[in-house]
Amino acid sequence: MKLFYFDVPGRGEAIRLLLTHAKVPFEDIRIQFPQWQTMKDTFEGKQLPVLEIEGKKYAQSNAILELLGAKYGYLPVCPCDNYETFCIMNTCDDISNKMFNAFTPYSPYDEKAKKEMAEEAMKLDFPLLFSFLEKKLAAKECKDFIVGCKYTIADFYMMGMYAHLQFFPTAPKLFDEVAGIPLLQAYIKKRMADFAHYYKKPCEKPKFYYFDGAGRGEMVRLLLRHAKVDFEDVRIKYEEWPAMKEKFSLKQVPVLECCGKQYPQTDAIMHMLSLKHGYLPLDPEKMYKVTFLTGTVKDLFEGFVKFYYSKLPEEKKKKMEEEYFDKTIPVIFGIIEKRLLENSSKEYLVGTQYTMADFFLLGAAKWLIVSPDQGKKYEKALTAAPTLMAYLKTRLADFPQSFQLFHLN
């Protein structure tokens, strides 16, 4: 069983909570918003959540909840209780919709309209809707559950709404701020406590370990910054490395550390992060184009490393360096130039937005192509690739802090 939804509570949270409470194993596939643009055509209706059971896909959150509720005993069969269940869910929808429109950054309304809606919602709508729910609880003998005396889909819906309301830092915490709802406050506190294990404290921000230079680590830093990931950029000084290397399983960096788990190997890190943040197209042909270009950029890295860090005699190293700049680099730049000319947009390597390939190339740019130490040696080949030159000027401007000391003529 697979549940596809965004990495937010939203309309998918009630389904997650039901499956968790029912102890049903399921794959919780959390789609990042940039990734959705490349995925939505694969879903009927082009919307989420979608539940997949044995290859069959089910859409519409309330219909999914009803299906699972009937399957696992959370859907009341008594007509009156069934009515109360959907009445509660509809009221939660009213609250969530008003919250979405007035307080979230995804609202389709402008700031003036949002402000007016927020004032009206806080003054009129939310007190009315929450007092309605409070009265529902007050009229019940069993106040531990919103309908009847055991979990129903209405409880999961209510908790999903609560989690979503808590999710947006700029939104009011309605269960605390709306007055006169003590029963509702006690109810939600008790029910959320049942899922303390589910809502465990998130991991500390990830750490990225690499030397205090560009090298093979810069592409990872650039991707994380572009994705607005708050991470600790641990820059290791070379004199510190002998004492630190035992900390890492492969005795090498870069390494990304998340939730106490270490992820070595640059390519693997980039693939994982690109899938997570929507920088790796899922279309097979586009994915091939991205991977082809990352391989091409790696050839640029490898060619440089062969002579620069070689322990061969200086005369041999000099010959390898000349061959690298006179033969290898023009071929590599020519390949990238050709791919840019073939692409629908000359501002990105594949498609019309950032992909993993762009971060690979920009990482190479900082380390080699426009660096103070090596940049001059790449100028001749770069001049012969004007589309690549224009691309780099455009993309480098996206990272003023990373490239503030670097210039292209």
N, C-alpha and C positions, 0 to 999 in steps of 0.2 A: 504494500500500500504506500502511495506517495502523495504528499500534499504539497502543491505548488502555491506559494504566496510570497509577498515581499518580506523583507527583513524588518518588519514592523508588526505591532499587534494587529490593528485594523480588523477587517472582516474575517481574517483567517485565524485569529486567536481563539475564538470560541471552539473551533474545530480542533485545534491543537490541544486545548484543555480537555475536551471530551475524550479524545483518543488517549491522552495521557492518563486520565482518571479510569478509563476502561482497560488500561494496561494493554492497549493494542499496539504492537510494533508498527511503526510507520517511518518513512523517510521524510523528514521535514526539510523540504527544498526551499531555501530562502533566496529569492531572486533580488539582486541589486537593481536599483532603478535604471542605471545606464544599460545594464544587460537586457532589460525588458524589451527595449526597442528592437533587438535582434531576435527575440524569442516569441513575441506576441502573435505573429502570424501562424505559429504552430498550435495555437489554442483556439478552439471554436468560440466565437464571440469576442476574441481578443481581450479577455479580461480574466482576473483572478479573484478569489481562489479557485483552484481546480483540484479535485481529488481523483486519483487514478487507482483503480482496483482491478487487478488481473488484466491490465491493458485497456480497460474501458475508463473513459474520462467523464467525470461528473462536475458540472459547473453550477453556479449560483449558491452563495453561502448558506442561505436559509434552507434551500432544498437539500444541500449536503447535510446540514445539521439534522433535518427531519429524517433523512435516510439513516444516518448513523444513530440518531435517537431511537428510531424504531428497531434497529438491529441490536442495540446494546441496552435497551430498557430505560432510556431517558426521555421517551416521548409519552406523555400521559394519554391513555386511551379513553378516560372519562371525558365526555364532551365539555363539561364545565372547566375542568383542569386544563384541557387542551386549549380552550379559549383563553384562559388566564395566561398560559405559557406564551401564546403568540401576541397577546395584548402587551405583556411585559417586553417582549422582543421589539415590537413596533415602537414602544415608548423609548427604548434604548436607542433605536435608530434615529428617532427625532432628536434626541440629545446629541448623538454623535454627529449628525449632519449639521446641526447648528454650531457645534464646536469646530468642525472642519471648515466651514465657510467663514467663521468670524475670527478664528485664532491660529490657524495653521499656515505655514508658508506655501502650501499647495492649493490654497483657496483661489478660485478663478476671479475673485473680486479685487478691486483696487483698495488701497489703504484707507481711503475715506469711507468707502462702503463697508469695509470690514470693521472699522471703528464704530460706525452707526449700528451694525448688526451685533457687535459685542456688547454695546451698552444696553440694547434692547433685550438681548439674551440673558444678561446677568440680572437685569431688573425685573423682567417678566417671564421669559420662556423657561429658564432653568428652575426658578422657584416653583413654577406651576408643575413642570414635569417631575421634578424630584418629590414634591409633596404628594403627587399622584402615586408614585411608587411607595412612599412612606405609608400612605393610607392602605395600600394593598397589604403591606406587611402587618400593619396594626390590626387589620380585620382578621388575621390568621391566628389560630391557636399555636401552631408551630412556626416560630419566627426564625428558625435556623436556615430555612430554605424559602425561596421566593414563591414557589408553588408546591403545595403538598408538604410532605415530610421527608423527602429525599431529593437527591439531585435530579433535575430535569434539564433539558436543553436551555431553558430560561436562565438557570444559574450560570451556565457556561457563557451564555450571551452577556449576562450582566458583568461577569468577571472580565470578559474580553473587552467590554466597553470601558470598564475601570482601568484596565491595563493601557488601553489606547489613550484615555484621557491623561494618564500619568506620563505618557511617552513624550509629549511635546513640552519642552521646558518653558516656553513663553505662554503656554495656556494656563488658565486658572485651575487649581486643584478642586474641582467642584464638590467632591464628597466631603471636603473640609470647609469649603467656603459657603456653600448653600446652607442657610440656617434652618433649624427645625426638622432635622432628619436623623434623630439619634438611633432609631431602629435600623435604618438603612446603613448607617455608619457601622453599627455593631455587626450587622449581617455581613457586610463586605469584608470587614476585618477578619471575621471567623472563616469565611469561605476562602479568602486569599491565603490564610494560614495553612489550609490544606495543600497548597501548592508551593510551599516555601522551597521545596527541593527543585521545583521547576523554575522558580524565579530566583535562583541562587545568584549571589553577588557576581557580577561580570568580572572577567579577568582584568588584571592591570593592563595598561596600554602596552602594545607590543614593543619589543626592542629589536633594533636592527644593528648587528655587529659587523663592522668592516673597518679597514684602516682609514686614517685621516687623509683620504685622497679620493679621487673619482674611481678609477679602475673598474672592476667588475661590479662594484656596489652601487654606482651612481644611478643606474637605470632603476634599481629598486627604490632608492630614495625619491627619484622623480615621480615614479608611479604612485607611491604612497602620498606624496605631497599633492599631486593632481587629484587624487581621490579624497583629499581632505581627511586622511587618517592621522589621528594624533598618535605619534610613535616616538620612542626614545632613540635618537640617532647616536649610538655608541661608537665613537671614533677611536680606534685603538692606535696608540703610538707604537712605532716599530720596536722601541726598546721595551715596551710592555708585553709584546707578543709572546716571547718564550714562557713567561709565567702564566699567560692566559690560555694558551693553546690546548692545554689538557682539559679545559672546560668543554671543548667541542668534540663531538664524536669522530669527525673526520680530520681533526687537527687543522682545520682550515676555515676561512671565512670567504664570502659572506655567509651569515647565518641569521635567520629571522626567528625570534622567540616569541611564541604566543601561548598564553595560559600555561607557562612552564614547560612547553614542548618546543624543542629545537627543530628548525627546518633548514638544512644546509642545501647547497647546490643552487647556483644562480638561476639556471634555466627552470628548474622545478619550482623555485620560489616565484619566479615571474609568471609561470603558467597558473599557479594557484591563485596569486593575487589578481591576475588578469581575468580569470573566471569569476572570482568573487566580486570584482568591481566593474565588470562589463567591458573589459579591454581585449577580450578574445572572442571574435565572432564565432557563432555556433554553426553558421553556414559552412559546409565542408570546403568549398572552393576558396572562400575568403579566409578561412582558417589556414589553408595551405599557403596562401599569399603572405599572410603574417609570418608563419613559421619559416617560409623561404627567405624572407627578408631578415629575420633574426639570425638565421644561419649565415647569411651574407655578411652581416655586421660582425658576427663571431669570427669569420675569416679575416676581417680587418684586425680584430683583437689578436688573433693567433699569429698572424704575420708579424705584427709589431713585437709581440712577446718573444718570438723565436730569436730575434737578433738583439733586442734591447737588454734582455736579462740573460743572454747567452754567456757561457764561460769559454767560448771559443777564442782563438787568437784575434786580436784587434783587426788584422787585415781581413780575415774571414768575415767577421762581424760587419765591417764596413761594406764589403761586397754584398752581403745579405740585405743590409739597409738600403743600398742603392737599388737593388732589384725590387725591394718592397715598394719604394716610392716611385720608381720609374715604370714598373710593370704591374705590380699587384694592385696598387691603389687606383690607377686609372681604370682598370677592369672593374673593380668593386664599385667605384663611383659611377661608372657607366651603366652597370646593372641597376643600381638604385635610381639613376636618372631615367632610365627606360621605364621602370615600374611607375615612377611618378607621372611620367607623360601618359602612360596607359590608364592611370587611375582617374576616376570621375572627378576627383578634387586634387589639385596640385598642392594643397596645403596639408594633406595627410598622406601617409604611405599607402594605406588601404582604406577605401571607403571615404566617409565624410566626417570622421571623428577619430579621436585618439584610439590607437590599438597598442598592443604590446610592442609591435615593431617600432613605433615612434619612440618609445622610451629606450629601447635598445640603441637606436641611432643617436638619440640625444645624450645618452650615457657615453657613447663613443666620442661624441662631439666634445663633451667637457674634458674627457681624459686625453684625447688626441687631436681631433680635427681643429679645434679653436683654442687649444690650451696655450698658455704663454711659452711653454717649453718646446712643444712640437708643432704648433699650428702653422708656422711659416712653411714647413716642409710639405703641407697638404695643399697650399694655395694654388699651385699650378694645375693639379688635377681637379680641384674644385672650380676653378675658373672655366674649365672645359665642360662643366656640368652646371649650367646656369639655373636650371629648374631646381636642382638640389641646393644650390646656393640660396635661392629665394626661399625655399622651404625652410632651411635652417634659420634664416633671419626671422621668419615668421614664428617658428616654434620656439626659438630661444627666448623670444620676447615674452612668452608665457611664464617663464621662470626667472624673473629679474633678480631674485636673490641668489639663485644658483649660478647665474651666468653674468653677474654684474661686472666681473673683471675680464670678460671675454668679448671679443669683437670680431666681426667679419667685415672686410673691406667691401 
